[in-house]
Amino acid sequence: MGKIKILSADVANKIAAGEVVERPASVVKELIENAVDAESTSIRVEIRAGGKRLIHVSDNGVGMEREDALLALERHATSKVNRIEDLECIQTFGFRGEALASVASVSQFELLTRTADALNGTKVNVDGGVFRAVEESGCSPGTHMSINNLFYNVPARLKFLKTDTTEMNHVTNQVTWAALAHPNIHFSLTHNGRSILDVRACDSHLERARLLYGKEFAENLIEFTEELPDLKVYGLLGKPEFTKPNREYQLFFLNQRPIRSRIIGAALTEALDAMVAKGRQPVALLFLTLEPETVDVNVHPAKIEVRFRNERTIYSGIVRILRNAVHKAKYIPKIETPVEPTESEDDTETRDTSLPRQVSTPRHTPRSSPATKIGQRATTPVAGTQQTQTPPVPTQETEGTEQVPETVAPSEVQATSTTPEVVVQPPRQEIPDGVNLNLLDFEDVQLKTNLFKTYIVAEAKDKIFFIDQHVAAERVLYERFVNQMQADGIPVQGLLLPVTLEATPQQLGALKIHGDIFEKLGFDLEEFGGNTILIRAIPSPLPTRAAAQTVTDLLDKLPEEPHTDVQLPEVIDNALITLACKSAVKAGDTLDTKEMMNLIKELSEAKLPFNCPHSRPIIVEMGRDELERWFHR
């Protein structure tokens, strides 16, 4: 080991570049942040060869004078931090004072800048960290930076870059995220002379999402703004049926800064767990606003990770906000087809085509069951009495999450994230406070009939609702069980003749470990010797015929190890889902009018009436105009 010595400026800059400049997209990110801080209203990015040959970023911001232009290329030179206390309340995007010096040390760099009141601008050329020229030059107000031949003098870094297409994809992501964060700024991006992205300045994030992702994408978003004492969230959530196979469209922004966060990702999964099908991922663009002193953005050299002062408060607040937003949207899937309406001859002769098309009244009403208005509560219990076999429905499992905004692929994000794990606080489908209890507005809905002994048909003004009786009953019973567990417990019914169950050794072991779970659910189980279990009492809504299968399913699903106090609520929640499924009416069960009325009434009062606990849709809506389109009316 040699003597300790101070590194040369050239070596120090290259080391800093290794932390800040990972690939061309890293450079684009840093330069865009500087342009935003410079109050730009237009930012143009030009790329060649995926950014390996050229990165040119031009803005119309305030620009720099000669002295500032030279200082900007020195390490740790910044106008945004003066004291150590400033790091606790950072409101700008660039602040470290390392980016330009680092980029200039590993490229052939040109800076051209002018303030609005200056007659001439300043041009600075740097080659591999060495100043080559400083001179006056004419240019438009703002700052224009050209980075040629990135990593030309660090071949070990250059060989790790991917193909032009891959690098360009990362650049496109960075510009897209910046455009989402700042809809009031015009962004354009070209690659090898071809326009990739060009979005004008606009007034809202929703409009910016439409410009970036298209009309169909924007129309499938639920827009909301919710605020808690220490947290404000504006968001664009995909409707429950508008999901993706991966988390590519889960983008998080904090105080307009694209970030990645396990905290926010876990909260998103928790909040929408009951509404998104297993194996699918929700679409979510979330824009959080927090006081700068409550979050540390100085955790990572590239400022892509943040640390919240109170992680648990942020987590629970986001869960609550997202659930409120979805429930207020009252979203029900609609049956729609691309069928184009065709006008009949008599329509063409009489209609004034200058007026909007009106929905015509049907000339006859098809025969149906007598209409019954849903006005008062029926007293028939929800649980069915017919013995019908249905395929088992898998229980939704909570998956771990990670966040995207960064210049790495989603698969890399999980490997690189350093934010600590969060213990998810159950119950998993906790009902948020302050939500309207009658989300379905079913007071004026009329019961029509039941199709295939499975789907209840109800009519409202210009709408038809198809309700799956099994999953509707599951939702009603699940919420009833949750409320009963929080109050006096689930009612129990003793059995005159115990039901016997032959269990496996593994199931007997699970019973010994988790016997308290069954007591909480309303079961009285007794080991009767050998592999036999006696079921002496069951929860009152559960049909006796389903008792043995329900106990068997619960034993098979319980964890092999004793549950902790933290795990217990989630274990019970999964058990309640299974109990609700086994207790509910089945597809094929015959319901009379009173039973259907009671089910619809209870569903209309449910806190989460749109999806069953397994995330399957409960209600599908068909508009009268859609029906008439099929008949060319």
C-alpha positions as CSV (number, residue, x, y, z in Angstrom):
1,M,0.0,0.0,0.0
2,G,1.4,3.4,-1.0
3,K,1.2,6.7,0.8
4,I,-2.1,8.5,1.0
5,K,-2.4,11.3,-1.5
6,I,-5.1,13.6,-2.8
7,L,-6.6,12.5,-6.1
8,S,-6.2,14.7,-9.1
9,A,-9.2,16.7,-10.3
10,D,-9.3,14.5,-13.4
11,V,-9.5,11.2,-11.5
12,A,-11.9,12.7,-8.9
13,N,-14.3,13.8,-11.7
14,K,-14.2,10.4,-13.3
15,I,-15.0,8.7,-10.0
16,A,-17.9,11.1,-9.5
17,A,-19.0,10.4,-13.1
18,G,-19.2,6.7,-12.2
19,E,-21.8,7.6,-9.5
20,V,-23.8,10.1,-11.4
21,V,-23.4,9.1,-15.1
22,E,-24.5,5.5,-15.6
23,R,-25.6,5.8,-19.2
24,P,-26.9,8.4,-21.7
25,A,-30.2,8.5,-19.9
26,S,-28.5,9.6,-16.7
27,V,-27.0,12.6,-18.6
28,V,-30.4,13.5,-20.0
29,K,-32.0,13.4,-16.6
30,E,-29.4,15.7,-15.0
31,L,-29.6,18.2,-17.9
32,I,-33.4,18.3,-17.8
33,E,-33.4,18.9,-14.1
34,N,-31.1,21.9,-14.6
35,A,-33.3,23.2,-17.4
36,V,-36.4,22.9,-15.2
37,D,-34.6,24.8,-12.3
38,A,-33.7,27.5,-14.9
39,E,-37.4,28.2,-15.3
40,S,-37.6,26.9,-18.9
41,T,-40.9,26.6,-20.7
42,S,-39.4,24.5,-23.5
43,I,-36.9,21.7,-23.4
44,R,-35.6,20.0,-26.5
45,V,-33.6,16.8,-26.4
46,E,-31.7,15.5,-29.5
47,I,-30.0,12.1,-29.4
48,R,-27.8,10.2,-31.9
49,A,-26.8,6.5,-31.6
50,G,-28.8,6.1,-28.4
51,G,-26.8,8.9,-26.8
52,K,-23.4,7.4,-27.4
53,R,-22.5,9.9,-30.2
54,L,-24.5,12.9,-29.2
55,I,-26.8,14.2,-26.4
56,H,-28.0,17.7,-27.1
57,V,-30.3,19.4,-24.6
58,S,-31.5,22.9,-25.3
59,D,-33.8,25.1,-23.1
60,N,-35.1,28.6,-23.1
61,G,-34.5,29.3,-19.4
62,V,-32.7,32.1,-17.7
63,G,-29.3,31.2,-19.0
64,M,-25.9,32.0,-17.4
65,E,-23.3,34.8,-17.6
66,R,-19.7,33.9,-18.4
67,E,-18.5,33.6,-14.8
68,D,-21.4,31.3,-13.8
69,A,-20.9,29.2,-17.0
70,L,-17.3,28.5,-16.0
71,L,-18.1,27.8,-12.4
72,A,-20.9,25.4,-13.3
73,L,-18.3,23.1,-14.8
74,E,-16.3,22.9,-11.5
75,R,-17.0,20.2,-9.0
76,H,-19.4,21.1,-6.1
77,A,-20.3,24.4,-7.7
78,T,-24.0,25.1,-7.2
79,S,-26.3,28.0,-6.7
80,K,-28.9,25.9,-4.8
81,V,-27.1,25.0,-1.5
82,N,-25.3,27.4,0.8
83,R,-25.5,25.8,4.2
84,I,-25.8,22.2,5.5
85,E,-29.3,23.2,6.7
86,D,-30.3,23.8,3.1
87,L,-30.1,20.0,2.5
88,E,-33.2,19.6,4.7
89,C,-35.5,21.7,2.6
90,I,-34.4,21.2,-1.0
91,Q,-37.0,22.4,-3.5
92,T,-34.8,22.4,-6.6
93,F,-34.1,19.3,-8.8
94,G,-30.4,19.7,-9.3
95,F,-28.4,20.7,-6.2
96,R,-25.2,18.6,-5.8
97,G,-23.0,20.6,-8.2
98,E,-21.5,17.4,-9.6
99,A,-23.5,16.7,-12.8
100,L,-21.9,19.0,-15.3
101,A,-18.3,18.5,-14.1
102,S,-18.8,14.7,-14.1
103,V,-20.4,14.7,-17.6
104,A,-17.7,17.0,-19.0
105,S,-15.0,14.7,-17.7
106,V,-16.1,11.7,-19.7
107,S,-17.2,13.3,-23.0
108,Q,-16.4,16.0,-25.5
109,F,-18.6,18.7,-24.0
110,E,-19.9,22.1,-25.3
111,L,-21.9,24.6,-23.3
112,L,-23.5,27.5,-25.0
113,T,-25.6,29.9,-22.9
114,R,-27.0,33.5,-22.8
115,T,-29.1,35.5,-20.4
116,A,-32.1,37.4,-21.9
117,D,-30.5,40.8,-21.4
118,A,-27.0,40.0,-22.7
119,L,-26.0,40.9,-26.2
120,N,-23.8,37.8,-26.6
121,G,-23.6,34.4,-25.1
122,T,-20.7,32.3,-23.8
123,K,-19.4,29.1,-25.3
124,V,-17.3,26.7,-23.3
125,N,-15.6,23.6,-24.8
126,V,-14.3,20.9,-22.5
127,D,-12.6,17.7,-23.7
128,G,-12.4,14.9,-21.2
129,G,-12.4,17.3,-18.3
130,V,-9.9,19.7,-19.8
131,F,-11.0,23.2,-20.8
132,R,-10.2,23.8,-24.5
133,A,-11.9,27.1,-25.3
134,V,-14.0,29.8,-23.7
135,E,-15.3,32.5,-26.0
136,E,-18.2,34.8,-26.8
137,S,-20.8,33.4,-29.2
138,G,-24.2,34.3,-30.5
139,C,-27.1,32.1,-29.4
140,S,-30.7,32.3,-28.3
141,P,-31.5,33.0,-24.6
142,G,-31.2,29.9,-22.5
143,T,-28.7,27.1,-22.2
144,H,-27.7,24.6,-24.9
145,M,-25.5,21.7,-24.0
146,S,-23.9,19.1,-26.4
147,I,-22.3,15.9,-25.1
148,N,-20.4,14.2,-27.9
149,N,-18.9,10.7,-27.7
150,L,-19.9,9.8,-24.1
151,F,-17.3,7.6,-22.3
152,Y,-14.8,8.0,-25.2
153,N,-12.0,8.3,-22.7
154,V,-13.3,5.6,-20.3
155,P,-13.5,2.5,-22.6
156,A,-14.3,0.2,-19.7
157,R,-17.6,2.2,-19.1
158,L,-18.3,2.4,-22.8
159,K,-18.3,-1.3,-23.4
160,F,-21.0,-1.8,-20.7
161,L,-23.5,0.3,-22.6
162,K,-26.3,-1.6,-24.4
163,T,-27.5,-1.4,-28.0
164,D,-28.6,2.0,-29.4
165,T,-32.3,0.9,-29.1
166,T,-32.0,-0.1,-25.4
167,E,-30.2,3.1,-24.5
168,M,-32.7,5.1,-26.4
169,N,-35.6,3.4,-24.5
170,H,-34.0,4.6,-21.3
171,V,-33.7,8.1,-22.6
172,T,-37.3,8.1,-23.7
173,N,-38.4,7.0,-20.3
174,Q,-36.5,9.9,-18.6
175,V,-38.0,12.5,-21.0
176,T,-41.5,10.9,-20.5
177,W,-41.3,11.0,-16.7
178,A,-40.1,14.6,-16.8
179,A,-42.9,15.5,-19.2
180,L,-45.4,13.9,-16.8
181,A,-44.0,15.7,-13.8
182,H,-44.0,19.1,-15.6
183,P,-47.0,19.4,-17.9
184,N,-46.5,23.2,-18.1
185,I,-43.3,22.7,-20.1
186,H,-43.0,21.8,-23.7
187,F,-40.8,18.7,-24.3
188,S,-39.5,17.3,-27.5
189,L,-37.2,14.3,-28.2
190,T,-35.6,13.3,-31.5
191,H,-33.4,10.3,-32.2
192,N,-31.1,10.3,-35.3
193,G,-33.3,13.1,-36.7
194,R,-36.6,11.3,-36.2
195,S,-39.2,12.7,-33.8
196,I,-39.9,10.4,-30.9
197,L,-41.9,12.7,-28.6
198,D,-43.2,16.2,-29.0
199,V,-45.7,17.3,-26.3
200,R,-46.9,20.9,-26.0
201,A,-47.3,22.6,-22.7
202,C,-50.7,21.9,-21.1
203,D,-52.7,22.7,-18.0
204,S,-53.1,19.3,-16.4
205,H,-51.4,15.9,-15.8
206,L,-54.4,14.2,-17.3
207,E,-54.0,16.1,-20.5
208,R,-50.2,15.4,-20.5
209,A,-51.0,11.6,-20.0
210,R,-53.3,11.8,-23.0
211,L,-50.6,13.4,-25.2
212,L,-48.0,10.9,-24.1
213,Y,-50.0,7.7,-24.0
214,G,-53.1,8.3,-26.2
215,K,-56.8,9.0,-25.9
216,E,-57.8,5.4,-24.9
217,F,-55.3,5.4,-22.1
218,A,-56.5,8.7,-20.7
219,E,-60.1,7.7,-20.9
220,N,-59.4,4.7,-18.7
221,L,-58.0,6.8,-15.9
222,I,-59.7,7.9,-12.7
223,E,-58.5,11.4,-11.7
224,F,-58.5,12.4,-8.1
225,T,-57.0,14.7,-5.5
226,E,-57.0,13.8,-1.8
227,E,-55.3,15.6,1.1
228,L,-54.3,14.6,4.6
229,P,-52.7,17.0,7.1
230,D,-49.2,16.1,6.0
231,L,-49.7,14.6,2.6
232,K,-51.4,15.6,-0.6
233,V,-51.8,13.2,-3.5
234,Y,-53.0,13.9,-7.0
235,G,-53.4,10.8,-9.0
236,L,-54.4,9.1,-12.2
237,L,-55.5,5.5,-11.5
238,G,-56.4,3.0,-14.1
239,K,-60.0,1.7,-13.8
240,P,-60.2,-1.8,-12.3
241,E,-60.4,-3.6,-15.6
242,F,-57.6,-1.4,-17.2
243,T,-54.6,-3.3,-15.9
244,K,-51.2,-4.3,-17.2
245,P,-49.1,-7.5,-16.9
246,N,-46.2,-5.6,-15.2
247,R,-45.5,-2.4,-13.2
248,E,-44.3,-0.4,-16.2
249,Y,-47.2,2.0,-15.8
250,Q,-46.8,2.6,-12.0
251,L,-45.0,5.9,-11.9
252,F,-44.4,7.9,-8.7
253,F,-43.5,11.5,-8.3
254,L,-42.6,13.4,-5.1
255,N,-42.7,17.2,-5.3
256,Q,-42.5,16.8,-9.1
257,R,-39.4,14.6,-8.8
258,P,-39.7,11.1,-10.4
259,I,-38.8,8.6,-7.7
260,R,-38.9,4.9,-6.9
261,S,-40.2,3.8,-3.6
262,R,-41.0,0.4,-2.0
263,I,-43.2,2.3,0.5
264,I,-45.5,3.7,-2.2
265,G,-45.4,0.6,-4.3
266,A,-46.5,-1.5,-1.3
267,A,-49.3,1.0,-0.4
268,L,-50.6,0.8,-4.0
269,T,-50.8,-2.9,-3.9
270,E,-52.5,-2.9,-0.5
271,A,-55.1,-0.3,-1.5
272,L,-56.1,-2.0,-4.8
273,D,-55.6,-5.6,-3.8
274,A,-59.3,-6.4,-3.8
275,M,-60.0,-4.8,-7.2
276,V,-57.2,-6.1,-9.4
277,A,-57.1,-9.6,-10.7
278,K,-54.3,-11.9,-9.6
279,G,-51.4,-11.7,-12.0
280,R,-52.3,-8.2,-13.2
281,Q,-50.9,-4.8,-12.1
282,P,-52.8,-1.6,-11.7
283,V,-52.0,1.5,-13.7
284,A,-51.1,4.4,-11.4
285,L,-49.5,7.8,-11.9
286,L,-49.2,9.3,-8.4
287,F,-48.0,12.8,-7.7
288,L,-47.2,13.3,-4.0
289,T,-46.7,16.6,-2.3
290,L,-44.8,16.7,1.0
291,E,-43.0,19.4,3.0
292,P,-39.4,19.2,1.9
293,E,-38.1,18.8,5.5
294,T,-40.1,15.6,5.9
295,V,-38.2,13.7,3.2
296,D,-34.6,13.2,2.3
297,V,-33.9,13.3,-1.4
298,N,-30.1,13.2,-0.8
299,V,-30.0,9.4,-0.3
300,H,-28.8,8.4,-3.8
301,P,-26.3,10.2,-6.0
302,A,-28.8,10.2,-8.9
303,K,-31.6,11.3,-6.5
304,I,-33.9,8.5,-7.6
305,E,-34.5,7.2,-4.1
306,V,-35.9,9.1,-1.2
307,R,-36.3,8.5,2.5
308,F,-39.4,9.5,4.4
309,R,-39.2,10.7,7.9
310,N,-42.3,8.8,9.0
311,E,-42.6,5.8,6.6
312,R,-45.5,4.2,8.4
313,T,-47.6,7.4,8.3
314,I,-46.9,7.9,4.6
315,Y,-47.8,4.3,3.9
316,S,-51.1,4.2,5.7
317,G,-52.0,7.7,4.3
318,I,-51.5,6.6,0.7
319,V,-53.5,3.4,1.3
320,R,-56.4,5.5,2.7
321,I,-56.2,8.1,0.0
322,L,-56.2,5.5,-2.9
323,R,-59.1,3.6,-1.5
324,N,-61.2,6.7,-1.1
325,A,-60.4,7.7,-4.7
326,V,-61.5,4.4,-6.1
327,H,-64.7,4.2,-4.1
328,K,-65.7,7.7,-5.0
329,A,-65.3,6.9,-8.7
330,K,-68.1,4.3,-8.4
331,Y,-66.7,2.4,-11.3
332,I,-68.7,-0.5,-12.8
333,P,-67.4,-2.3,-16.0
334,K,-69.5,-1.6,-19.1
335,I,-70.4,-3.9,-21.9
336,E,-69.3,-2.1,-25.0
337,T,-68.7,-3.2,-28.6
338,P,-67.2,-1.5,-31.6
339,V,-70.4,-2.0,-33.6
340,E,-71.2,1.1,-35.6
341,P,-74.9,2.2,-35.6
342,T,-76.6,1.8,-39.0
343,E,-79.5,4.2,-39.8
344,S,-82.8,2.7,-41.1
345,E,-84.4,4.4,-44.1
346,D,-87.2,6.0,-42.0
347,D,-84.6,7.4,-39.6
348,T,-82.7,9.0,-42.5
349,E,-85.7,10.6,-43.9
350,T,-86.9,12.3,-40.7
351,R,-83.7,13.1,-38.8
352,D,-82.1,16.5,-38.8
353,T,-78.4,15.5,-39.2
354,S,-77.2,18.8,-37.8
355,L,-78.5,17.8,-34.4
356,P,-76.9,15.3,-32.0
357,R,-78.4,11.8,-32.3
358,Q,-81.0,11.0,-29.7
359,V,-81.8,7.6,-28.4
360,S,-85.1,6.4,-29.8
361,T,-87.8,4.7,-27.6
362,P,-88.2,1.0,-28.3
363,R,-91.5,0.2,-30.2
364,H,-92.1,-2.8,-27.9
365,T,-90.9,-4.2,-24.6
366,P,-89.8,-7.7,-24.5
367,R,-91.5,-10.0,-22.0
368,S,-89.8,-10.4,-18.7
369,S,-90.4,-11.2,-15.1
370,P,-92.7,-8.8,-13.2
371,A,-90.6,-5.7,-12.2
372,T,-89.9,-5.4,-8.5
373,K,-88.6,-2.1,-7.2
374,I,-85.7,-2.2,-4.8
375,G,-87.1,0.0,-2.1
376,Q,-87.2,-1.7,1.2
377,R,-85.0,-4.4,2.9
378,A,-86.1,-8.0,2.6
379,T,-85.4,-10.3,5.5
380,T,-84.4,-13.5,3.6
381,P,-80.8,-14.4,4.5
382,V,-78.1,-14.2,1.8
383,A,-76.8,-17.7,2.2
384,G,-78.2,-20.2,-0.2
385,T,-79.9,-23.5,0.6
386,Q,-79.4,-25.3,-2.7
387,Q,-76.6,-27.9,-3.0
388,T,-74.6,-27.0,-6.0
389,Q,-70.9,-27.6,-6.9
390,T,-68.8,-24.8,-8.2
391,P,-65.1,-24.7,-9.0
392,P,-63.0,-23.3,-6.2
393,V,-61.9,-19.7,-6.5
394,P,-58.3,-19.1,-5.6
395,T,-57.6,-16.6,-2.8
396,Q,-55.7,-13.5,-3.9
397,E,-52.3,-13.2,-2.4
398,T,-50.4,-10.0,-1.8
399,E,-47.4,-9.6,-3.9
400,G,-44.3,-7.5,-3.2
401,T,-43.9,-4.4,-5.2
402,E,-41.2,-2.1,-6.5
403,Q,-41.2,1.2,-8.3
404,V,-40.1,2.2,-11.8
405,P,-39.0,5.8,-12.4
406,E,-35.3,5.2,-12.9
407,T,-32.9,4.5,-15.8
408,V,-33.0,0.8,-15.1
409,A,-35.4,-1.9,-16.2
410,P,-38.2,-2.8,-13.7
411,S,-36.5,-6.1,-13.0
412,E,-33.3,-4.2,-11.9
413,V,-35.2,-1.9,-9.6
414,Q,-36.0,-4.6,-7.0
415,A,-32.3,-5.6,-6.9
416,T,-31.1,-2.1,-6.4
417,S,-33.7,-0.6,-4.0
418,T,-32.4,0.1,-0.5
419,T,-35.6,1.4,1.1
420,P,-36.5,-0.8,4.1
421,E,-39.4,-3.3,3.9
422,V,-42.7,-2.2,5.2
423,V,-44.9,-4.4,7.4
424,V,-48.3,-4.3,5.7
425,Q,-51.0,-3.5,8.2
426,P,-54.1,-5.6,7.8
427,P,-57.0,-6.1,7.4
428,R,-56.0,-6.3,3.8
429,Q,-59.4,-4.9,2.6
430,E,-59.9,-2.4,5.3
431,I,-62.7,0.0,4.6
432,P,-61.5,3.7,4.4
433,D,-63.1,6.4,6.5
434,G,-65.5,8.9,5.1
435,V,-66.7,6.9,2.2
436,N,-70.3,7.3,0.9
437,L,-72.1,4.2,2.1
438,N,-74.4,3.9,-0.9
439,L,-71.9,3.8,-3.8
440,L,-74.3,2.0,-6.2
441,D,-77.3,4.4,-5.9
442,F,-79.6,1.5,-6.2
443,E,-82.7,3.1,-4.7
444,D,-84.4,3.4,-8.1
445,V,-83.3,0.1,-9.6
446,Q,-85.9,-2.4,-10.5
447,L,-85.4,-6.1,-10.3
448,K,-86.2,-7.9,-13.6
449,T,-85.2,-11.5,-13.6
450,N,-82.4,-14.1,-13.0
451,L,-80.5,-15.6,-15.9
452,F,-79.1,-19.1,-15.8
453,K,-79.7,-19.2,-12.0
454,T,-76.5,-17.2,-11.8
455,Y,-77.0,-13.6,-12.9
456,I,-79.5,-11.2,-11.4
457,V,-80.8,-8.6,-14.0
458,A,-81.8,-5.2,-12.7
459,E,-82.9,-2.1,-14.7
460,A,-82.2,1.6,-14.0
461,K,-82.7,4.6,-16.1
462,D,-81.1,3.9,-19.5
463,K,-79.0,1.1,-17.9
464,I,-79.1,-2.6,-17.3
465,F,-77.1,-4.2,-14.5
466,F,-76.0,-7.9,-14.5
467,I,-75.0,-9.0,-11.0
468,D,-73.3,-12.3,-10.3
469,Q,-75.2,-13.7,-7.4
470,H,-72.3,-15.7,-6.0
471,V,-69.6,-13.0,-5.9
472,A,-72.2,-10.4,-4.7
473,A,-73.1,-12.7,-1.8
474,E,-69.3,-13.2,-1.2
475,R,-68.8,-9.5,-0.9
476,V,-71.8,-9.0,1.4
477,L,-70.9,-11.8,3.7
478,Y,-67.2,-10.9,3.8
479,E,-68.0,-7.4,5.0
480,R,-70.5,-8.7,7.4
481,F,-67.9,-11.1,8.9
482,V,-65.4,-8.3,9.2
483,N,-67.9,-6.1,11.1
484,Q,-68.9,-9.0,13.3
485,M,-65.2,-9.8,14.1
486,Q,-64.7,-6.2,15.1
487,A,-67.8,-6.2,17.3
488,D,-69.1,-9.3,19.2
489,G,-67.8,-12.0,17.0
490,I,-69.3,-14.2,14.3
491,P,-72.6,-15.8,15.5
492,V,-72.2,-19.6,16.1
493,Q,-74.7,-22.4,15.5
494,G,-74.3,-25.7,17.3
495,L,-74.8,-28.9,15.4
496,L,-77.2,-31.6,16.8
497,L,-75.1,-34.2,15.1
498,P,-71.4,-33.4,14.8
499,V,-69.8,-33.5,11.4
500,T,-66.8,-35.8,11.1
501,L,-63.8,-35.0,9.1
502,E,-60.8,-37.3,8.2
503,A,-57.7,-35.1,8.3
504,T,-54.2,-35.6,7.1
505,P,-51.3,-35.4,9.5
506,Q,-50.4,-32.1,8.1
507,Q,-53.9,-30.8,8.6
508,L,-53.9,-32.0,12.2
509,G,-50.6,-30.2,12.8
510,A,-52.1,-27.0,11.4
511,L,-55.1,-27.4,13.7
512,K,-52.8,-27.7,16.7
513,I,-50.9,-24.5,15.7
514,H,-53.8,-22.4,14.6
515,G,-56.7,-23.6,16.8
516,D,-57.4,-20.0,17.9
517,I,-58.1,-19.0,14.4
518,F,-61.0,-21.4,14.2
519,E,-62.4,-20.2,17.5
520,K,-62.4,-16.6,16.2
521,L,-64.3,-17.7,13.1
522,G,-67.0,-19.5,15.1
523,F,-65.9,-23.2,14.7
524,D,-65.9,-25.7,17.6
525,L,-63.5,-28.4,16.5
526,E,-62.4,-31.5,18.5
527,E,-59.8,-34.1,17.8
528,F,-61.6,-37.4,18.2
529,G,-58.6,-39.8,17.9
530,G,-56.7,-41.1,15.0
531,N,-57.1,-38.7,12.1
532,T,-60.7,-37.8,12.9
533,I,-61.9,-34.2,13.7
534,L,-65.4,-33.5,15.0
535,I,-67.1,-30.3,14.0
536,R,-69.5,-29.5,16.8
537,A,-70.3,-25.9,15.9
538,I,-70.0,-23.7,12.8
539,P,-70.5,-20.0,11.9
540,S,-74.2,-19.5,11.5
541,P,-74.2,-18.4,7.8
542,L,-72.3,-21.5,6.8
543,P,-74.4,-24.3,5.4
544,T,-73.9,-27.5,7.3
545,R,-73.2,-29.4,4.1
546,A,-70.2,-27.1,3.5
547,A,-68.7,-27.4,7.0
548,A,-66.2,-30.2,6.3
549,Q,-64.9,-28.8,3.0
550,T,-64.5,-25.3,4.6
551,V,-62.5,-26.6,7.5
552,T,-60.3,-28.7,5.2
553,D,-59.7,-25.7,2.9
554,L,-58.8,-23.5,5.9
555,L,-56.4,-26.1,7.3
556,D,-54.7,-26.4,3.9
557,K,-54.3,-22.7,3.6
558,L,-52.9,-21.9,7.0
559,P,-49.2,-21.3,7.3
560,E,-47.0,-24.2,8.5
561,E,-45.5,-22.0,11.3
562,P,-47.2,-20.3,14.2
563,H,-48.4,-16.9,13.2
564,T,-47.1,-13.7,14.8
565,D,-49.3,-10.9,16.2
566,V,-48.4,-8.9,13.0
567,Q,-49.4,-11.8,10.7
568,L,-52.6,-12.7,12.6
569,P,-54.9,-10.1,11.0
570,E,-53.9,-11.1,7.5
571,V,-54.3,-14.8,8.3
572,I,-57.8,-14.1,9.7
573,D,-58.6,-12.0,6.6
574,N,-57.7,-14.8,4.3
575,A,-59.9,-17.2,6.4
576,L,-62.8,-14.8,6.3
577,I,-62.5,-14.7,2.5
578,T,-62.7,-18.5,2.4
579,L,-65.6,-18.5,4.8
580,A,-67.5,-16.0,2.8
581,C,-67.0,-18.0,-0.4
582,K,-68.2,-21.2,1.2
583,S,-71.2,-19.5,2.8
584,A,-72.4,-17.6,-0.2
585,V,-75.1,-18.7,-2.7
586,K,-73.6,-20.5,-5.6
587,A,-74.0,-20.2,-9.4
588,G,-77.0,-22.5,-10.1
589,D,-78.8,-21.9,-6.8
590,T,-82.4,-20.8,-7.2
591,L,-83.2,-17.5,-5.5
592,D,-86.8,-16.2,-5.1
593,T,-87.7,-12.5,-5.6
594,K,-87.2,-11.7,-1.9
595,E,-83.8,-13.2,-1.8
596,M,-82.6,-11.3,-4.9
597,M,-84.0,-8.1,-3.5
598,N,-82.3,-8.6,-0.2
599,L,-79.0,-9.4,-1.9
600,I,-79.1,-6.3,-4.1
601,K,-80.1,-4.1,-1.2
602,E,-77.2,-5.3,1.0
603,L,-74.8,-5.0,-1.9
604,S,-75.8,-1.4,-2.4
605,E,-74.8,-0.7,1.2
606,A,-71.5,-2.5,1.0
607,K,-68.3,-0.5,1.4
608,L,-66.6,-2.2,-1.6
609,P,-69.5,-3.3,-3.8
610,F,-67.7,-3.6,-7.2
611,N,-65.4,-6.6,-6.6
612,C,-65.6,-9.7,-4.5
613,P,-62.8,-10.4,-2.0
614,H,-61.0,-12.4,-4.7
615,S,-61.1,-9.4,-7.0
616,R,-63.7,-10.7,-9.5
617,P,-66.2,-8.1,-10.8
618,I,-69.6,-8.2,-9.2
619,I,-71.6,-6.0,-11.5
620,V,-71.4,-5.3,-15.2
621,E,-73.4,-2.5,-16.8
622,M,-74.9,-2.2,-20.2
623,G,-76.2,1.1,-21.5
624,R,-79.5,1.3,-23.4
625,D,-77.7,3.0,-26.2
626,E,-75.3,0.0,-26.5
627,L,-78.3,-2.3,-26.7
628,E,-80.0,-0.2,-29.4
629,R,-76.7,-0.1,-31.3
630,W,-77.0,-3.8,-31.8
631,F,-80.5,-3.5,-33.2
632,H,-79.4,-0.5,-35.4
633,R,-81.9,1.8,-33.8
